[in-house]
Amino acid sequence: MAHGARDEVLGRLAEAVGSVAVAHPMRVAIDGPPAAGKTTLADELAVVLRAQGRDVIRATIDDFLFPRAQRYPRGEYSAEGCYFDTHDHEALKRVLLDPLGPDGDRRFQHAVYDPTTDTVVSPPVATAPTDAVLLFDGVFLMRPELIDRWDLRVFVSVALEATVDRAVVRESRVSSRADVERRWRERYIPSQQLYDATVRPTDHADIIVHNDDPRQPVWETLDRFASRSERPHSRSSPRR
């Protein structure tokens, strides 16, 4: 593992993106628990890649939810419901991941759902350049239904208990502390534990970003990524 300032980790991630050669838009999964810092990391990486001249598509699992009336058949606080009933993976593959894949036509939609209005949407179809990069953040991205759709797999790791405090701060304007803690402890944390036990996502990740301290994240490149990338990226110490 290697410790580094956040800018250095973003630079290493951009390097990793550049090291993967595919003949279609590159699909990058940024997985991890809720409140791990996935969205922030993806947004910051997008800035770095765009500064390097890459065309970046940003999308998130929150825009591939089932509508609220459909996604709680097991109850609002069910961990199994969170894992099995929440996300429309077939739509995600159909309108975004497969069109950008090796057999796709690069015509994609970045969303099928608007979480602010709880409505199904159908945004205009766009065409991605061949060398575009999709940065897609969300939970449960290494699950069997999606695992073979990614060209680079990043897992943002953080102690699950720490996500509760982060969520309380993040959602303080819309939810009470008691409500946030209940959702995290009854639904989100147990669903992550289910995911960890059944899928073992870090076993499938190419890169793990340990984000317990977002200012000084810890970078870990897995050997399987080094062996298949154009340039080897083994575990190393950061440049000083």
C-alpha positions as a Markdown table, in Angstrom:
| # | Residue | x | y | z |
|---|---|---|---|---|
| 1 | Met | 0.0 | 0.0 | 0.0 |
| 2 | Ala | 1.1 | 3.6 | -0.5 |
| 3 | His | 0.0 | 6.7 | 1.4 |
| 4 | Gly | -0.2 | 10.0 | -0.4 |
| 5 | Ala | -1.9 | 13.4 | -0.6 |
| 6 | Arg | -5.3 | 13.4 | -2.3 |
| 7 | Asp | -3.9 | 15.1 | -5.5 |
| 8 | Glu | -1.3 | 12.3 | -5.8 |
| 9 | Val | -4.0 | 9.6 | -5.5 |
| 10 | Leu | -6.1 | 11.3 | -8.2 |
| 11 | Gly | -3.0 | 11.5 | -10.4 |
| 12 | Arg | -2.4 | 7.7 | -9.9 |
| 13 | Leu | -6.0 | 7.0 | -10.7 |
| 14 | Ala | -5.7 | 9.0 | -13.9 |
| 15 | Glu | -2.5 | 7.1 | -14.7 |
| 16 | Ala | -4.4 | 3.8 | -14.2 |
| 17 | Val | -7.2 | 5.0 | -16.5 |
| 18 | Gly | -4.6 | 5.9 | -19.2 |
| 19 | Ser | -2.9 | 2.5 | -18.9 |
| 20 | Val | -5.9 | 0.5 | -20.0 |
| 21 | Ala | -6.2 | 0.0 | -23.7 |
| 22 | Val | -9.7 | -0.8 | -25.1 |
| 23 | Ala | -11.2 | -0.2 | -28.5 |
| 24 | His | -14.4 | 1.4 | -27.1 |
| 25 | Pro | -15.2 | 3.9 | -24.4 |
| 26 | Met | -13.6 | 2.9 | -21.1 |
| 27 | Arg | -16.1 | 2.0 | -18.3 |
| 28 | Val | -14.8 | 2.7 | -14.8 |
| 29 | Ala | -16.6 | 1.5 | -11.7 |
| 30 | Ile | -16.1 | 3.4 | -8.5 |
| 31 | Asp | -17.7 | 1.1 | -5.9 |
| 32 | Gly | -17.9 | 1.3 | -2.1 |
| 33 | Pro | -20.3 | 1.8 | 0.8 |
| 34 | Pro | -22.7 | 4.7 | 1.1 |
| 35 | Ala | -20.9 | 7.9 | 2.3 |
| 36 | Ala | -17.4 | 6.3 | 1.5 |
| 37 | Gly | -16.6 | 9.3 | -0.7 |
| 38 | Lys | -17.2 | 7.7 | -4.1 |
| 39 | Thr | -19.1 | 10.6 | -5.8 |
| 40 | Thr | -16.5 | 13.1 | -4.6 |
| 41 | Leu | -13.7 | 11.0 | -5.8 |
| 42 | Ala | -15.3 | 10.4 | -9.2 |
| 43 | Asp | -16.1 | 14.1 | -9.6 |
| 44 | Glu | -12.5 | 15.1 | -8.8 |
| 45 | Leu | -11.1 | 12.4 | -11.1 |
| 46 | Ala | -13.3 | 13.7 | -13.9 |
| 47 | Val | -11.7 | 17.2 | -13.5 |
| 48 | Val | -8.2 | 15.7 | -13.8 |
| 49 | Leu | -9.0 | 13.6 | -16.8 |
| 50 | Arg | -10.8 | 16.5 | -18.6 |
| 51 | Ala | -7.7 | 18.6 | -18.0 |
| 52 | Gln | -5.7 | 15.9 | -19.7 |
| 53 | Gly | -8.0 | 16.2 | -22.7 |
| 54 | Arg | -10.2 | 13.1 | -22.1 |
| 55 | Asp | -13.9 | 13.1 | -22.8 |
| 56 | Val | -15.6 | 12.1 | -19.5 |
| 57 | Ile | -19.1 | 10.8 | -19.0 |
| 58 | Arg | -20.2 | 11.0 | -15.4 |
| 59 | Ala | -23.1 | 8.8 | -14.2 |
| 60 | Thr | -24.2 | 7.4 | -10.9 |
| 61 | Ile | -26.2 | 4.4 | -9.6 |
| 62 | Asp | -28.7 | 6.9 | -8.0 |
| 63 | Asp | -30.0 | 7.6 | -11.5 |
| 64 | Phe | -30.7 | 3.9 | -12.0 |
| 65 | Leu | -33.0 | 3.4 | -9.0 |
| 66 | Phe | -36.4 | 1.8 | -9.3 |
| 67 | Pro | -39.2 | 4.3 | -8.4 |
| 68 | Arg | -39.9 | 4.4 | -4.7 |
| 69 | Ala | -43.2 | 2.5 | -5.1 |
| 70 | Gln | -41.3 | -0.4 | -6.5 |
| 71 | Arg | -38.2 | -0.6 | -4.4 |
| 72 | Tyr | -39.4 | -1.4 | -0.9 |
| 73 | Pro | -41.3 | -4.7 | -1.2 |
| 74 | Arg | -39.5 | -6.0 | 1.8 |
| 75 | Gly | -39.8 | -2.8 | 3.8 |
| 76 | Glu | -38.0 | 0.5 | 4.0 |
| 77 | Tyr | -35.4 | -0.7 | 6.4 |
| 78 | Ser | -34.7 | -4.1 | 4.8 |
| 79 | Ala | -31.0 | -4.9 | 4.1 |
| 80 | Glu | -32.0 | -7.6 | 1.6 |
| 81 | Gly | -34.3 | -5.1 | -0.1 |
| 82 | Cys | -31.5 | -2.6 | -0.4 |
| 83 | Tyr | -29.3 | -5.2 | -2.1 |
| 84 | Phe | -31.8 | -7.0 | -4.3 |
| 85 | Asp | -34.7 | -4.6 | -5.0 |
| 86 | Thr | -33.3 | -1.1 | -5.3 |
| 87 | His | -31.4 | -0.7 | -8.6 |
| 88 | Asp | -32.4 | -1.3 | -12.2 |
| 89 | His | -29.4 | -3.2 | -13.4 |
| 90 | Glu | -31.0 | -4.3 | -16.6 |
| 91 | Ala | -31.7 | -0.7 | -17.6 |
| 92 | Leu | -28.2 | 0.2 | -16.6 |
| 93 | Lys | -26.7 | -2.4 | -18.9 |
| 94 | Arg | -29.2 | -1.7 | -21.7 |
| 95 | Val | -28.8 | 2.1 | -22.0 |
| 96 | Leu | -25.3 | 2.8 | -20.7 |
| 97 | Leu | -22.9 | 0.0 | -20.1 |
| 98 | Asp | -23.6 | -2.2 | -23.1 |
| 99 | Pro | -23.7 | 0.6 | -25.7 |
| 100 | Leu | -20.3 | 1.7 | -24.4 |
| 101 | Gly | -18.9 | -1.8 | -24.5 |
| 102 | Pro | -17.0 | -3.8 | -27.1 |
| 103 | Asp | -20.2 | -4.7 | -29.1 |
| 104 | Gly | -22.0 | -1.4 | -28.6 |
| 105 | Asp | -22.8 | 1.5 | -30.9 |
| 106 | Arg | -21.6 | 4.2 | -28.4 |
| 107 | Arg | -25.2 | 5.7 | -28.3 |
| 108 | Phe | -26.1 | 5.9 | -24.6 |
| 109 | Gln | -28.3 | 7.5 | -22.0 |
| 110 | His | -26.8 | 8.4 | -18.6 |
| 111 | Ala | -30.0 | 7.9 | -16.5 |
| 112 | Val | -33.4 | 6.3 | -16.4 |
| 113 | Tyr | -34.6 | 7.9 | -13.1 |
| 114 | Asp | -34.7 | 11.3 | -11.4 |
| 115 | Pro | -34.3 | 10.8 | -7.7 |
| 116 | Thr | -35.4 | 14.4 | -6.9 |
| 117 | Thr | -38.8 | 13.9 | -8.4 |
| 118 | Asp | -39.0 | 10.1 | -8.1 |
| 119 | Thr | -39.9 | 9.7 | -11.8 |
| 120 | Val | -38.7 | 7.6 | -14.7 |
| 121 | Val | -36.9 | 9.7 | -17.2 |
| 122 | Ser | -35.5 | 9.2 | -20.8 |
| 123 | Pro | -32.9 | 11.8 | -21.5 |
| 124 | Pro | -31.7 | 12.4 | -25.0 |
| 125 | Val | -29.4 | 9.8 | -26.5 |
| 126 | Ala | -25.8 | 10.9 | -26.8 |
| 127 | Thr | -22.9 | 9.4 | -28.8 |
| 128 | Ala | -19.6 | 8.8 | -27.0 |
| 129 | Pro | -16.2 | 9.3 | -28.7 |
| 130 | Thr | -14.3 | 6.0 | -28.9 |
| 131 | Asp | -11.8 | 7.2 | -26.4 |
| 132 | Ala | -14.3 | 8.5 | -23.8 |
| 133 | Val | -14.2 | 7.5 | -20.2 |
| 134 | Leu | -17.3 | 6.6 | -18.2 |
| 135 | Leu | -16.8 | 7.3 | -14.5 |
| 136 | Phe | -19.7 | 5.5 | -12.8 |
| 137 | Asp | -20.0 | 5.6 | -9.0 |
| 138 | Gly | -22.4 | 3.6 | -6.8 |
| 139 | Val | -22.9 | 0.7 | -4.5 |
| 140 | Phe | -22.8 | -3.0 | -5.3 |
| 141 | Leu | -21.0 | -2.5 | -8.6 |
| 142 | Met | -19.0 | -5.7 | -8.5 |
| 143 | Arg | -22.1 | -7.9 | -8.2 |
| 144 | Pro | -22.4 | -10.8 | -10.6 |
| 145 | Glu | -24.9 | -8.9 | -12.8 |
| 146 | Leu | -22.4 | -6.1 | -13.5 |
| 147 | Ile | -18.9 | -7.4 | -12.9 |
| 148 | Asp | -18.0 | -8.2 | -16.5 |
| 149 | Arg | -19.2 | -4.7 | -17.8 |
| 150 | Trp | -16.2 | -2.8 | -16.2 |
| 151 | Asp | -12.9 | -2.1 | -17.8 |
| 152 | Leu | -11.4 | -0.7 | -14.6 |
| 153 | Arg | -12.8 | -1.5 | -11.1 |
| 154 | Val | -12.0 | 0.8 | -8.2 |
| 155 | Phe | -13.3 | 0.2 | -4.6 |
| 156 | Val | -13.4 | 3.0 | -2.1 |
| 157 | Ser | -13.0 | 1.5 | 1.3 |
| 158 | Val | -13.9 | 3.0 | 4.6 |
| 159 | Ala | -14.8 | 1.6 | 8.0 |
| 160 | Leu | -18.6 | 1.1 | 7.9 |
| 161 | Glu | -19.1 | 2.7 | 11.3 |
| 162 | Ala | -17.4 | 5.9 | 10.0 |
| 163 | Thr | -20.0 | 6.2 | 7.3 |
| 164 | Val | -22.7 | 6.7 | 9.9 |
| 165 | Asp | -21.1 | 10.0 | 11.1 |
| 166 | Arg | -20.5 | 11.1 | 7.6 |
| 167 | Ala | -24.1 | 10.5 | 6.6 |
| 168 | Val | -25.4 | 12.4 | 9.6 |
| 169 | Val | -23.4 | 15.4 | 8.5 |
| 170 | Arg | -24.3 | 15.0 | 4.8 |
| 171 | Glu | -28.0 | 14.6 | 5.4 |
| 172 | Ser | -28.5 | 16.9 | 8.3 |
| 173 | Arg | -30.6 | 19.4 | 6.2 |
| 174 | Val | -33.1 | 16.7 | 5.1 |
| 175 | Ser | -33.2 | 14.0 | 7.9 |
| 176 | Ser | -32.9 | 13.8 | 11.6 |
| 177 | Arg | -29.9 | 12.1 | 13.2 |
| 178 | Ala | -32.1 | 9.4 | 14.5 |
| 179 | Asp | -33.6 | 8.7 | 11.1 |
| 180 | Val | -30.2 | 8.6 | 9.4 |
| 181 | Glu | -28.7 | 6.3 | 12.1 |
| 182 | Arg | -31.7 | 4.0 | 11.8 |
| 183 | Arg | -31.4 | 3.7 | 8.0 |
| 184 | Trp | -27.6 | 3.2 | 8.2 |
| 185 | Arg | -27.7 | 0.6 | 11.0 |
| 186 | Glu | -30.7 | -1.4 | 9.8 |
| 187 | Arg | -30.5 | -1.1 | 6.0 |
| 188 | Tyr | -27.3 | 0.3 | 4.6 |
| 189 | Ile | -24.6 | -1.3 | 6.8 |
| 190 | Pro | -26.2 | -4.7 | 6.9 |
| 191 | Ser | -26.7 | -4.6 | 3.1 |
| 192 | Gln | -23.0 | -3.9 | 2.7 |
| 193 | Gln | -22.2 | -6.8 | 5.0 |
| 194 | Leu | -24.3 | -9.0 | 2.8 |
| 195 | Tyr | -22.5 | -7.8 | -0.3 |
| 196 | Asp | -19.1 | -8.3 | 1.3 |
| 197 | Ala | -20.0 | -11.8 | 2.4 |
| 198 | Thr | -21.6 | -13.0 | -0.9 |
| 199 | Val | -19.5 | -11.1 | -3.5 |
| 200 | Arg | -16.3 | -10.1 | -1.7 |
| 201 | Pro | -15.9 | -7.0 | -3.9 |
| 202 | Thr | -12.3 | -6.2 | -2.9 |
| 203 | Asp | -11.4 | -9.6 | -4.5 |
| 204 | His | -12.6 | -8.2 | -7.8 |
| 205 | Ala | -11.3 | -4.7 | -7.6 |
| 206 | Asp | -8.2 | -3.5 | -9.6 |
| 207 | Ile | -7.5 | -0.6 | -7.2 |
| 208 | Ile | -8.6 | 0.0 | -3.6 |
| 209 | Val | -8.6 | 3.5 | -2.3 |
| 210 | His | -8.7 | 3.4 | 1.5 |
| 211 | Asn | -10.6 | 6.6 | 2.2 |
| 212 | Asp | -10.8 | 6.7 | 6.0 |
| 213 | Asp | -8.9 | 10.0 | 5.9 |
| 214 | Pro | -10.0 | 11.7 | 2.6 |
| 215 | Arg | -7.1 | 14.2 | 2.8 |
| 216 | Gln | -4.5 | 11.3 | 3.0 |
| 217 | Pro | -6.0 | 8.3 | 1.2 |
| 218 | Val | -4.2 | 5.0 | 1.0 |
| 219 | Trp | -3.7 | 3.5 | -2.5 |
| 220 | Glu | -3.5 | -0.2 | -3.2 |
| 221 | Thr | -3.1 | -1.6 | -6.7 |
| 222 | Leu | -3.9 | -5.3 | -7.0 |
| 223 | Asp | -1.5 | -7.5 | -8.9 |
| 224 | Arg | -4.2 | -8.7 | -11.3 |
| 225 | Phe | -4.5 | -5.1 | -12.6 |
| 226 | Ala | -0.7 | -4.7 | -13.0 |
| 227 | Ser | -0.6 | -8.0 | -15.0 |
| 228 | Arg | -3.2 | -6.8 | -17.5 |
| 229 | Ser | -2.5 | -3.1 | -17.9 |
| 230 | Glu | -0.1 | -1.8 | -20.5 |
| 231 | Arg | 2.3 | -0.5 | -17.9 |
| 232 | Pro | 2.8 | -2.4 | -14.7 |
| 233 | His | 1.4 | -0.6 | -11.6 |
| 234 | Ser | 2.6 | -2.5 | -8.5 |
| 235 | Arg | 2.3 | -1.4 | -4.9 |
| 236 | Ser | 4.8 | 1.3 | -4.3 |
| 237 | Ser | 5.7 | 4.3 | -2.2 |
| 238 | Pro | 4.5 | 7.7 | -3.4 |
| 239 | Arg | 6.8 | 10.1 | -5.0 |
| 240 | Arg | 8.1 | 12.7 | -2.6 |
